[in-house]
């Protein structure tokens, strides 16, 4: 299951960890978010131990969303060592997202 990022745990889990982190900004009312949710779940299992993959509910965690200027959802940020290194706005395929993650893992 994908990790659940919150305003309270984001700094310690996503920013202070020395690993690749994938953050899906979503909301329950967002149709495209529901389309990409199974992809995020699958990738979280496939990359377990290699990358931390999780979700931020923008309605419940406004501080993280404001910090990154999230205006459209779904938005997926890929962070390495606490810095944004790639971004995907809108839906995408599992393979396209996996390719982005792989590219950051080998950097």
N, C-alpha and C positions, 0 to 999 in steps of 0.2 A: 504494500500500500504506500502511496506517495506520502511523504512527510508533510505535516501541516505547519507551515510557518505562521507565526503571529507577530504582532507588534512587540510582544514581550520576549520572544525567543529568537527573533531574526538576527540580531547582532551576534549572539553567541553561536548560532548554528550556521549562518550563511556568511557572515563577514569575518569572523575570527578563526574560522577553520581553514586549514591549508589544503583545500581540495576544490574540485570543480563542483559548483552548485547550480542547479537549474530551477528557476522559480517561475511557476505558472500563475499569473494574476488572473483571477476568474470571479464570477458571481453566479449564484444559483439561477437567476433570471435570464442569463445570457445563453442563447441558443448555440452560437459557435463554441462557447466554452464547454458545453455539454458534449459537443462533437469531438473536441480534442482531449477531453478528460480520460477516456480509455487509453489513448496513446501515452499520456503522462503516467498512468498506472503501469502499463506494460514496460515503459522505459525505466521506471523506478525499480522494477524487479530485475530487469536485464543489466542495469548498471549498479546494482547493489554492491557496495564495497569500492566502487570506482568513482562514483559521483553521487552527491546527495540531490535527489530530485523530489520536489515538493510543490505545494500549492499555497497561494495566499488568497483568501476570500477578501476582496476589496471592500465589501460592505462592512465586514467585521474588523478589518485591520487598515484603517485609513492612513496611518502614519507611514507605513512602508510604501503604500501607493503614492502618497504625496512626495516622499523622498526621491522616488524614481520618476516622477512626472507621468505616471500612468494615466493616459486619457482614453485609451481604447482597450477593450478586452475581447478576446484573450491577448495578453502580451506575455511572452516568455523571455526572461532574461537568463543569460548564461554568465555566471560569475566565476572568476578564478582568483584565488587569494583576496577575495572581497571586492574585486573590481569587475565591472561589467565589461565583458569581452565580445559578446554577441547578443543580438536581440531579434525576436520574431514577433511581429504584430499580425494578428489574425490567425486563421487556421493554417495548418500545414500538414504534410504527410509524416508518418512515423519515420520513414527513411530519411527525409530531409532534416528532421530534427536530430536523428541519430548521427547523421553526417556532421552536423554542427557540433554536437557533443564530442564526437571522435576527434574533430579538428582541434578542439580546445584541450582535450586530454593529451594529445601528442606534442603540444607546444612546450 
